[in-house]
Amino acid sequence: MPSEAPQAPRQSRPTMPSEIAWQWSRFADLTPHALYAALRVRSEVFVVEQHCAFLDIDGADQEAWHLLGWVERGGAKALAAYLRLLQPGCRFAEASIGRVLTAAGFRGTGAGRAVMREGVRKSSEFYPQHGIRIGAQRYLESFYADFGFRPASEPYLEDGIAHIQMLRPADAIR
Protein backbone atom coordinates (compact mmCIF):
# COMPACT_ATOMS: atom_id res chain seq x y z
CA MET A 1 0.00 0.00 0.00
CA PRO A 2 1.62 3.28 -1.05
CA SER A 3 2.06 5.78 1.68
CA GLU A 4 0.60 9.19 1.17
CA ALA A 5 2.83 12.20 1.40
CA PRO A 6 2.12 14.25 4.49
CA GLN A 7 -0.02 17.22 3.70
CA ALA A 8 0.62 20.65 5.07
CA PRO A 9 -2.10 21.79 7.42
CA ARG A 10 -4.67 23.95 5.69
CA GLN A 11 -4.56 27.58 6.52
CA SER A 12 -8.03 28.39 7.69
CA ARG A 13 -9.31 31.68 6.41
CA PRO A 14 -10.87 33.73 9.18
CA THR A 15 -14.62 34.00 8.96
CA MET A 16 -16.49 37.19 9.58
CA PRO A 17 -18.85 36.89 12.45
CA SER A 18 -22.44 37.24 11.37
CA GLU A 19 -22.62 40.73 12.70
CA ILE A 20 -20.26 43.59 13.40
CA ALA A 21 -21.54 46.00 16.04
CA TRP A 22 -20.88 49.46 14.61
CA GLN A 23 -20.15 52.27 17.03
CA TRP A 24 -20.07 55.86 15.77
CA SER A 25 -18.59 58.22 18.36
CA ARG A 26 -17.25 61.72 18.64
CA PHE A 27 -13.87 61.93 20.34
CA ALA A 28 -15.30 63.20 23.64
CA ASP A 29 -17.77 60.31 23.70
CA LEU A 30 -15.22 57.53 23.25
CA THR A 31 -14.73 55.48 26.39
CA PRO A 32 -11.13 55.03 27.53
CA HIS A 33 -11.39 51.38 26.42
CA ALA A 34 -12.61 52.30 22.92
CA LEU A 35 -10.02 55.07 22.50
CA TYR A 36 -7.23 52.74 23.61
CA ALA A 37 -8.42 49.98 21.25
CA ALA A 38 -8.58 52.39 18.30
CA LEU A 39 -5.17 53.95 18.94
CA ARG A 40 -3.57 50.57 19.56
CA VAL A 41 -4.85 48.98 16.33
CA ARG A 42 -3.94 52.12 14.36
CA SER A 43 -0.43 51.85 15.76
CA GLU A 44 -0.24 48.12 15.00
CA VAL A 45 -1.29 48.64 11.38
CA PHE A 46 0.19 51.98 10.35
CA VAL A 47 3.33 52.21 12.47
CA VAL A 48 4.41 48.60 13.11
CA GLU A 49 3.12 46.64 10.08
CA GLN A 50 3.74 49.37 7.52
CA HIS A 51 7.01 50.51 9.12
CA CYS A 52 5.90 54.15 9.15
CA ALA A 53 7.34 56.32 11.85
CA PHE A 54 4.78 59.13 11.76
CA LEU A 55 2.66 61.08 14.19
CA ASP A 56 -0.60 59.14 14.03
CA ILE A 57 -2.20 61.29 16.73
CA ASP A 58 -2.28 64.34 14.49
CA GLY A 59 -4.78 66.67 16.14
CA ALA A 60 -7.65 65.71 13.83
CA ASP A 61 -9.08 63.03 16.12
CA GLN A 62 -10.78 65.58 18.36
CA GLU A 63 -12.74 66.90 15.34
CA ALA A 64 -13.57 63.50 13.84
CA TRP A 65 -16.33 60.97 13.95
CA HIS A 66 -14.82 57.58 14.80
CA LEU A 67 -16.28 54.34 13.48
CA LEU A 68 -15.37 51.25 15.45
CA GLY A 69 -16.49 47.80 14.33
CA TRP A 70 -16.70 45.47 17.32
CA VAL A 71 -16.97 41.70 17.20
CA GLU A 72 -17.54 39.22 20.02
CA ARG A 73 -14.65 36.77 20.13
CA GLY A 74 -14.10 34.30 22.90
CA GLY A 75 -16.44 36.17 25.21
CA ALA A 76 -14.68 39.51 24.73
CA LYS A 77 -15.14 42.45 22.39
CA ALA A 78 -12.45 42.79 19.73
CA LEU A 79 -11.97 45.74 17.40
CA ALA A 80 -12.23 44.30 13.87
CA ALA A 81 -12.27 47.48 11.78
CA TYR A 82 -11.93 51.23 12.17
CA LEU A 83 -12.01 54.52 10.30
CA ARG A 84 -12.40 58.19 11.07
CA LEU A 85 -14.59 60.68 9.26
CA LEU A 86 -13.65 64.36 9.10
CA GLN A 87 -16.22 67.01 8.29
CA PRO A 88 -15.86 69.19 5.19
CA GLY A 89 -13.29 71.92 5.74
CA CYS A 90 -11.29 70.03 8.36
CA ARG A 91 -8.70 68.53 6.01
CA PHE A 92 -10.19 69.12 2.55
CA ALA A 93 -13.13 71.11 1.18
CA GLU A 94 -14.98 67.78 1.08
CA ALA A 95 -15.60 65.33 3.90
CA SER A 96 -12.66 62.98 4.39
CA ILE A 97 -12.41 59.34 5.41
CA GLY A 98 -9.07 58.20 6.74
CA ARG A 99 -7.22 55.79 9.00
CA VAL A 100 -9.23 52.98 7.37
CA LEU A 101 -8.10 49.61 8.66
CA THR A 102 -8.95 46.02 9.35
CA ALA A 103 -7.28 44.46 12.38
CA ALA A 104 -4.91 41.63 11.45
CA GLY A 105 -7.10 38.83 12.80
CA PHE A 106 -10.05 39.95 10.68
CA ARG A 107 -8.43 40.36 7.28
CA GLY A 108 -9.98 38.38 4.48
CA THR A 109 -13.39 38.42 6.15
CA GLY A 110 -14.98 41.38 4.37
CA ALA A 111 -14.59 43.64 7.42
CA GLY A 112 -12.63 46.20 5.37
CA ARG A 113 -15.39 46.49 2.79
CA ALA A 114 -17.99 46.64 5.55
CA VAL A 115 -16.27 49.48 7.42
CA MET A 116 -15.80 51.46 4.21
CA ARG A 117 -19.43 50.91 3.16
CA GLU A 118 -20.61 52.17 6.56
CA GLY A 119 -18.22 55.15 6.43
CA VAL A 120 -19.47 56.22 2.99
CA ARG A 121 -23.08 55.75 4.09
CA LYS A 122 -22.68 57.90 7.19
CA SER A 123 -20.68 60.59 5.37
CA SER A 124 -23.47 60.82 2.77
CA GLU A 125 -26.01 61.10 5.60
CA PHE A 126 -24.08 63.75 7.57
CA TYR A 127 -22.78 65.76 4.60
CA PRO A 128 -25.12 65.06 1.64
CA GLN A 129 -24.02 68.14 -0.33
CA HIS A 130 -20.33 67.22 -0.13
CA GLY A 131 -18.20 64.62 -1.80
CA ILE A 132 -15.64 62.55 0.07
CA ARG A 133 -11.89 62.95 -0.52
CA ILE A 134 -9.34 60.40 0.64
CA GLY A 135 -5.58 59.99 0.54
CA ALA A 136 -5.44 56.37 -0.62
CA GLN A 137 -2.45 54.08 -0.67
CA ARG A 138 -1.90 53.35 -4.38
CA TYR A 139 -2.18 49.60 -4.02
CA LEU A 140 -5.74 50.10 -2.70
CA GLU A 141 -6.89 52.32 -5.58
CA SER A 142 -9.16 49.63 -7.08
CA PHE A 143 -10.61 48.83 -3.63
CA TYR A 144 -11.72 52.46 -3.21
CA ALA A 145 -12.90 52.63 -6.84
CA ASP A 146 -15.46 49.97 -5.89
CA PHE A 147 -17.03 52.60 -3.61
CA GLY A 148 -17.24 55.27 -6.31
CA PHE A 149 -13.89 56.98 -5.68
CA ARG A 150 -11.91 58.24 -8.68
CA PRO A 151 -8.29 59.48 -8.86
CA ALA A 152 -8.09 63.22 -8.13
CA SER A 153 -4.33 63.85 -8.05
CA GLU A 154 -1.04 62.65 -9.35
CA PRO A 155 0.59 59.94 -7.22
CA TYR A 156 2.70 61.20 -4.32
CA LEU A 157 4.75 59.77 -1.48
CA GLU A 158 3.51 60.05 2.08
CA ASP A 159 5.62 58.52 4.84
CA GLY A 160 7.50 56.56 2.16
CA ILE A 161 4.34 54.94 0.76
CA ALA A 162 2.84 55.75 -2.66
CA HIS A 163 -0.53 57.50 -2.31
CA ILE A 164 -3.09 59.17 -4.53
CA GLN A 165 -5.95 61.49 -3.65
CA MET A 166 -9.30 60.08 -4.67
CA LEU A 167 -12.68 61.79 -4.77
CA ARG A 168 -16.19 60.39 -4.51
CA PRO A 169 -18.61 63.04 -5.77
CA ALA A 170 -21.65 63.87 -3.65
CA ASP A 171 -23.93 62.50 -6.35
CA ALA A 172 -22.10 59.16 -6.69
CA ILE A 173 -24.48 56.23 -6.59
CA ARG A 174 -23.31 53.13 -4.67
Backbone as CSV, one residue per row, in Angstrom:
resi,resn,N_x,N_y,N_z,CA_x,CA_y,CA_z,C_x,C_y,C_z
1,MET,0.855,-1.177,0.000,0.000,0.000,0.000,0.896,1.233,0.000
2,PRO,0.760,2.103,-1.002,1.617,3.277,-1.054,1.274,4.238,0.080
3,SER,2.308,4.812,0.612,2.057,5.783,1.680,1.799,7.150,1.052
4,GLU,0.915,7.861,1.672,0.599,9.195,1.173,1.581,10.188,1.755
5,ALA,1.943,11.139,0.929,2.834,12.198,1.401,2.091,13.021,2.442
6,PRO,2.795,13.415,3.487,2.120,14.246,4.492,1.665,15.553,3.853
7,GLN,0.515,15.979,4.243,-0.018,17.223,3.702,0.148,18.330,4.728
8,ALA,0.492,19.486,4.192,0.621,20.653,5.066,-0.756,20.989,5.619
9,PRO,-0.801,21.422,6.862,-2.101,21.794,7.419,-2.702,22.941,6.613
10,ARG,-3.992,22.878,6.419,-4.671,23.949,5.690,-4.693,25.209,6.532
11,GLN,-4.431,26.297,5.848,-4.559,27.584,6.515,-6.037,27.943,6.513
12,SER,-6.609,28.043,7.666,-8.027,28.389,7.693,-8.169,29.896,7.538
13,ARG,-9.039,30.268,6.634,-9.309,31.679,6.410,-10.258,32.139,7.509
14,PRO,-9.968,33.277,8.127,-10.871,33.733,9.175,-12.257,33.990,8.601
15,THR,-13.251,33.734,9.403,-14.616,33.997,8.956,-15.151,35.210,9.693
16,MET,-15.900,36.001,8.967,-16.485,37.186,9.579,-17.669,36.759,10.401
17,PRO,-17.682,37.171,11.634,-18.850,36.887,12.450,-20.093,37.435,11.754
18,SER,-21.218,36.867,12.074,-22.444,37.236,11.370,-22.759,38.716,11.496
19,GLU,-22.272,39.332,12.519,-22.619,40.729,12.695,-21.500,41.509,13.370
20,ILE,-21.168,42.637,12.767,-20.256,43.592,13.395,-21.136,44.626,14.087
21,ALA,-20.819,44.938,15.319,-21.538,45.997,16.039,-20.823,47.313,15.747
22,TRP,-21.474,48.178,14.969,-20.877,49.462,14.605,-21.114,50.483,15.700
23,GLN,-20.074,51.209,16.028,-20.151,52.272,17.032,-19.610,53.552,16.414
24,TRP,-20.484,54.532,16.203,-20.070,55.862,15.769,-19.942,56.726,17.012
25,SER,-18.800,57.375,17.183,-18.595,58.222,18.360,-17.783,59.454,18.004
26,ARG,-18.120,60.548,18.666,-17.254,61.719,18.639,-16.124,61.431,19.622
27,PHE,-15.043,62.156,19.493,-13.874,61.932,20.340,-14.240,61.990,21.827
28,ALA,-14.957,63.016,22.220,-15.302,63.201,23.637,-16.196,62.091,24.172
29,ASP,-16.860,61.371,23.275,-17.770,60.308,23.702,-17.133,58.925,23.711
30,LEU,-15.905,58.823,23.227,-15.224,57.526,23.253,-14.878,57.160,24.691
31,THR,-15.145,55.933,25.068,-14.725,55.476,26.393,-13.207,55.302,26.371
32,PRO,-12.566,55.302,27.525,-11.126,55.034,27.531,-10.789,53.702,26.848
33,HIS,-11.625,52.683,27.050,-11.394,51.377,26.424,-11.450,51.480,24.898
34,ALA,-12.460,52.161,24.370,-12.615,52.297,22.916,-11.484,53.134,22.323
35,LEU,-11.121,54.229,22.983,-10.022,55.070,22.501,-8.717,54.285,22.481
36,TYR,-8.444,53.555,23.554,-7.228,52.744,23.615,-7.218,51.704,22.496
37,ALA,-8.342,51.017,22.297,-8.418,49.984,21.254,-8.161,50.591,19.879
38,ALA,-8.762,51.744,19.603,-8.579,52.394,18.299,-7.134,52.822,18.095
39,LEU,-6.552,53.480,19.085,-5.171,53.948,18.938,-4.190,52.785,18.855
40,ARG,-4.466,51.728,19.601,-3.573,50.565,19.558,-3.593,49.905,18.179
41,VAL,-4.786,49.654,17.633,-4.852,48.975,16.334,-4.325,49.895,15.228
42,ARG,-4.532,51.196,15.341,-3.944,52.119,14.363,-2.427,52.035,14.411
43,SER,-1.880,51.979,15.601,-0.426,51.848,15.760,0.078,50.524,15.198
44,GLU,-0.640,49.440,15.503,-0.243,48.119,14.998,-0.184,48.111,13.472
45,VAL,-1.202,48.683,12.839,-1.291,48.641,11.376,-0.369,49.661,10.724
46,PHE,-0.509,50.929,11.084,0.185,51.977,10.346,1.635,52.178,10.761
47,VAL,1.956,51.981,12.018,3.330,52.205,12.473,4.146,50.919,12.416
48,VAL,3.643,49.843,13.028,4.411,48.599,13.114,4.391,47.829,11.796
49,GLU,3.202,47.455,11.301,3.122,46.638,10.082,3.667,47.358,8.858
50,GLN,3.333,48.638,8.716,3.740,49.369,7.520,5.068,50.094,7.691
51,HIS,5.686,49.925,8.851,7.006,50.508,9.121,7.028,52.016,8.865
52,CYS,6.003,52.709,9.329,5.904,54.155,9.148,6.059,54.846,10.491
53,ALA,7.166,55.519,10.643,7.339,56.325,11.847,6.711,57.689,11.550
54,PHE,5.470,57.874,11.990,4.776,59.134,11.756,3.907,59.431,12.967
55,LEU,3.490,60.671,13.066,2.661,61.083,14.191,1.202,60.763,13.876
56,ASP,0.766,59.590,14.291,-0.603,59.143,14.033,-1.609,60.037,14.744
57,ILE,-1.309,60.409,15.956,-2.195,61.285,16.726,-1.877,62.707,16.266
58,ASP,-2.633,63.150,15.255,-2.281,64.342,14.489,-3.122,65.578,14.786
59,GLY,-3.946,65.528,15.810,-4.781,66.672,16.144,-6.144,66.655,15.484
60,ALA,-6.356,65.773,14.516,-7.650,65.715,13.830,-8.651,64.821,14.562
61,ASP,-8.171,63.956,15.435,-9.078,63.026,16.122,-10.156,63.738,16.930
62,GLN,-9.808,64.871,17.536,-10.780,65.584,18.357,-11.931,66.150,17.531
63,GLU,-11.715,66.351,16.233,-12.742,66.900,15.344,-13.510,65.814,14.598
64,ALA,-13.064,64.582,14.690,-13.569,63.501,13.837,-14.723,62.731,14.462
65,TRP,-15.458,62.075,13.571,-16.332,60.972,13.949,-15.486,59.719,13.834
66,HIS,-15.588,58.831,14.801,-14.822,57.580,14.798,-15.795,56.424,14.630
67,LEU,-15.467,55.534,13.700,-16.282,54.340,13.482,-15.481,53.133,13.935
68,LEU,-16.003,52.450,14.931,-15.367,51.247,15.454,-16.285,50.065,15.186
69,GLY,-15.737,49.022,14.610,-16.490,47.804,14.330,-16.093,46.724,15.311
70,TRP,-16.977,46.429,16.250,-16.701,45.472,17.322,-17.272,44.103,16.986
71,VAL,-16.540,43.078,17.398,-16.968,41.696,17.201,-16.758,40.956,18.510
72,GLU,-17.705,40.089,18.850,-17.543,39.224,20.023,-16.648,38.064,19.631
73,ARG,-15.571,37.886,20.371,-14.652,36.770,20.127,-14.216,36.203,21.459
74,GLY,-14.521,34.954,21.660,-14.104,34.305,22.896,-14.632,34.993,24.132
75,GLY,-15.834,35.528,24.052,-16.443,36.171,25.207,-15.995,37.598,25.446
76,ALA,-15.145,38.134,24.567,-14.679,39.510,24.728,-14.928,40.284,23.436
77,LYS,-14.995,41.604,23.563,-15.142,42.455,22.386,-13.771,42.696,21.775
78,ALA,-13.689,42.516,20.457,-12.447,42.790,19.727,-12.748,43.823,18.651
79,LEU,-11.814,44.740,18.443,-11.975,45.743,17.400,-11.541,45.135,16.073
80,ALA,-12.491,44.943,15.163,-12.226,44.299,13.873,-11.859,45.306,12.799
81,ALA,-12.480,46.488,12.832,-12.265,47.479,11.778,-12.487,48.874,12.346
82,TYR,-11.884,49.856,11.673,-11.931,51.229,12.173,-11.751,52.198,11.007
83,LEU,-12.336,53.378,11.148,-12.008,54.524,10.300,-12.416,55.784,11.034
84,ARG,-11.935,56.916,10.523,-12.398,58.189,11.066,-12.914,59.040,9.920
85,LEU,-13.915,59.829,10.230,-14.588,60.683,9.262,-14.423,62.132,9.700
86,LEU,-13.836,62.938,8.818,-13.647,64.361,9.098,-14.662,65.170,8.301
87,GLN,-15.212,66.179,8.944,-16.216,67.011,8.289,-15.578,67.854,7.185
88,PRO,-16.386,68.316,6.231,-15.858,69.187,5.185,-15.171,70.404,5.811
89,GLY,-14.026,70.774,5.247,-13.286,71.923,5.739,-12.242,71.595,6.779
90,CYS,-12.279,70.408,7.344,-11.292,70.029,8.364,-9.941,69.718,7.717
91,ARG,-9.935,68.870,6.727,-8.705,68.525,6.015,-8.782,68.970,4.558
92,PHE,-9.932,68.748,3.950,-10.194,69.118,2.554,-11.511,69.893,2.508
93,ALA,-11.835,70.445,1.346,-13.133,71.112,1.176,-14.271,70.104,1.333
94,GLU,-13.996,68.854,0.950,-14.978,67.781,1.077,-14.830,67.093,2.435
95,ALA,-15.771,66.227,2.750,-15.596,65.333,3.899,-14.403,64.431,3.582
96,SER,-13.820,63.839,4.610,-12.659,62.980,4.387,-12.742,61.746,5.274
97,ILE,-12.501,60.601,4.667,-12.410,59.345,5.405,-10.944,58.954,5.437
98,GLY,-10.469,58.586,6.611,-9.069,58.198,6.739,-8.866,57.190,7.850
99,ARG,-7.614,56.780,7.993,-7.216,55.785,8.995,-8.062,54.512,8.862
100,VAL,-8.412,54.173,7.625,-9.232,52.983,7.365,-8.381,51.745,7.599
101,LEU,-8.885,50.816,8.407,-8.100,49.613,8.660,-8.973,48.441,9.050
102,THR,-8.401,47.277,8.843,-8.955,46.024,9.347,-7.886,45.423,10.244
103,ALA,-8.235,45.073,11.461,-7.282,44.456,12.383,-6.796,43.133,11.789
104,ALA,-5.558,42.786,12.075,-4.907,41.627,11.454,-5.745,40.353,11.528
105,GLY,-6.347,40.066,12.639,-7.103,38.828,12.803,-8.416,38.780,12.049
106,PHE,-8.780,39.883,11.398,-10.054,39.946,10.684,-9.883,40.182,9.190
107,ARG,-8.655,40.151,8.714,-8.431,40.358,7.284,-8.938,39.165,6.500
108,GLY,-9.444,39.439,5.315,-9.982,38.377,4.480,-11.407,37.994,4.825
109,THR,-12.032,38.752,5.703,-13.391,38.425,6.148,-14.455,39.333,5.545
110,GLY,-14.031,40.388,4.871,-14.984,41.380,4.374,-15.163,42.551,5.321
111,ALA,-14.453,42.551,6.449,-14.590,43.639,7.422,-14.139,44.971,6.836
112,GLY,-13.108,44.965,5.988,-12.630,46.200,5.366,-13.681,46.819,4.458
113,ARG,-14.315,45.992,3.662,-15.395,46.492,2.794,-16.573,46.979,3.637
114,ALA,-16.861,46.259,4.697,-17.992,46.635,5.554,-17.751,47.980,6.233
115,VAL,-16.541,48.218,6.736,-16.270,49.481,7.420,-16.297,50.632,6.420
116,MET,-15.793,50.400,5.217,-15.805,51.459,4.209,-17.232,51.759,3.750
117,ARG,-18.025,50.728,3.558,-19.426,50.913,3.160,-20.170,51.747,4.213
118,GLU,-19.960,51.425,5.484,-20.612,52.169,6.564,-20.086,53.600,6.632
119,GLY,-18.788,53.797,6.415,-18.221,55.145,6.425,-18.781,56.021,5.320
120,VAL,-18.896,55.478,4.121,-19.467,56.224,2.993,-20.943,56.525,3.259
121,ARG,-21.659,55.548,3.790,-23.079,55.746,4.092,-23.279,56.895,5.077
122,LYS,-22.507,56.883,6.150,-22.676,57.903,7.186,-22.215,59.268,6.694
123,SER,-21.137,59.314,5.923,-20.684,60.586,5.370,-21.760,61.186,4.475
124,SER,-22.392,60.353,3.661,-23.466,60.824,2.774,-24.676,61.301,3.574
125,GLU,-24.910,60.681,4.725,-26.014,61.100,5.602,-25.695,62.428,6.285
126,PHE,-24.481,62.543,6.842,-24.084,63.754,7.568,-23.856,64.944,6.637
127,TYR,-23.232,64.690,5.492,-22.783,65.760,4.597,-23.269,65.505,3.165
128,PRO,-24.583,65.477,2.939,-25.118,65.063,1.637,-24.730,65.974,0.472
129,GLN,-24.382,67.205,0.746,-24.017,68.136,-0.330,-22.523,68.110,-0.645
130,HIS,-21.785,67.250,0.035,-20.327,67.219,-0.127,-19.867,65.850,-0.600
131,GLY,-18.852,65.864,-1.433,-18.198,64.623,-1.802,-17.308,64.157,-0.660
132,ILE,-16.582,63.088,-0.915,-15.639,62.548,0.071,-14.282,62.452,-0.612
133,ARG,-13.256,63.015,0.012,-11.895,62.948,-0.519,-11.058,62.097,0.431
134,ILE,-10.232,61.248,-0.151,-9.345,60.397,0.643,-7.931,60.477,0.094
135,GLY,-6.968,60.200,0.942,-5.581,59.993,0.536,-5.346,58.492,0.579
136,ALA,-5.477,57.840,-0.563,-5.440,56.372,-0.620,-4.043,55.855,-0.922
137,GLN,-3.672,54.768,-0.267,-2.452,54.082,-0.673,-2.696,53.522,-2.067
138,ARG,-1.719,53.701,-2.960,-1.902,53.353,-4.375,-2.349,51.913,-4.579
139,TYR,-1.823,50.994,-3.790,-2.178,49.596,-4.021,-3.650,49.316,-3.699
140,LEU,-4.320,50.254,-3.031,-5.739,50.099,-2.699,-6.658,50.914,-3.616
141,GLU,-6.102,51.461,-4.683,-6.889,52.315,-5.577,-8.134,51.591,-6.109
142,SER,-8.000,50.345,-6.533,-9.165,49.626,-7.076,-10.182,49.295,-5.975
143,PHE,-9.700,49.055,-4.760,-10.608,48.832,-3.628,-11.521,50.048,-3.453
144,TYR,-10.928,51.241,-3.406,-11.718,52.455,-3.212,-12.573,52.782,-4.437
145,ALA,-12.101,52.416,-5.622,-12.896,52.631,-6.840,-14.225,51.880,-6.748
146,ASP,-14.225,50.739,-6.075,-15.463,49.972,-5.893,-16.527,50.747,-5.112
147,PHE,-16.108,51.783,-4.394,-17.034,52.604,-3.609,-17.331,53.940,-4.289
148,GLY,-16.941,54.063,-5.551,-17.238,55.275,-6.305,-16.157,56.331,-6.275
149,PHE,-14.993,56.020,-5.714,-13.892,56.980,-5.679,-13.126,56.938,-6.996
150,ARG,-12.688,58.120,-7.455,-11.910,58.242,-8.681,-10.639,59.034,-8.387
151,PRO,-9.538,58.736,-9.087,-8.295,59.484,-8.864,-8.521,60.986,-9.020
152,ALA,-7.915,61.764,-8.119,-8.087,63.219,-8.135,-6.759,63.947,-7.983
153,SER,-5.653,63.223,-8.121,-4.333,63.852,-8.048,-3.334,62.952,-8.750
154,GLU,-2.159,63.478,-8.911,-1.041,62.653,-9.352,-0.579,61.845,-8.140
155,PRO,0.053,60.703,-8.354,0.594,59.939,-7.223,1.632,60.771,-6.459
156,TYR,1.728,60.516,-5.171,2.695,61.204,-4.324,3.136,60.251,-3.220
157,LEU,4.259,60.570,-2.600,4.751,59.771,-1.475,4.328,60.420,-0.168
158,GLU,3.826,59.605,0.723,3.507,60.047,2.077,4.073,59.009,3.025
159,ASP,4.970,59.432,3.893,5.623,58.524,4.836,6.270,57.342,4.115
160,GLY,6.801,57.594,2.915,7.503,56.562,2.163,6.600,55.589,1.422
161,ILE,5.294,55.827,1.416,4.336,54.936,0.755,3.632,55.719,-0.355
162,ALA,3.514,55.106,-1.536,2.836,55.749,-2.664,1.350,55.926,-2.353
163,HIS,0.867,57.141,-2.542,-0.533,57.497,-2.307,-1.094,58.216,-3.528
164,ILE,-2.392,58.361,-3.537,-3.088,59.173,-4.531,-4.355,59.701,-3.870
165,GLN,-4.665,60.979,-4.135,-5.948,61.487,-3.648,-7.041,60.935,-4.546
166,MET,-8.148,60.582,-3.930,-9.304,60.082,-4.669,-10.537,60.827,-4.175
167,LEU,-11.477,61.035,-5.080,-12.683,61.789,-4.767,-13.920,60.979,-5.142
168,ARG,-14.863,60.968,-4.237,-16.189,60.388,-4.511,-17.160,61.553,-4.519
169,PRO,-17.707,61.887,-5.697,-18.614,63.036,-5.768,-19.857,62.831,-4.903
170,ALA,-20.450,63.935,-4.490,-21.646,63.865,-3.645,-22.775,63.110,-4.328
171,ASP,-22.828,63.165,-5.643,-23.928,62.504,-6.348,-23.587,61.089,-6.808
172,ALA,-22.479,60.530,-6.314,-22.101,59.158,-6.692,-23.152,58.183,-6.172
173,ILE,-23.486,57.235,-6.982,-24.477,56.230,-6.587,-23.750,54.937,-6.289
174,ARG,-23.890,54.419,-5.079,-23.312,53.127,-4.667,-23.913,52.751,-3.359
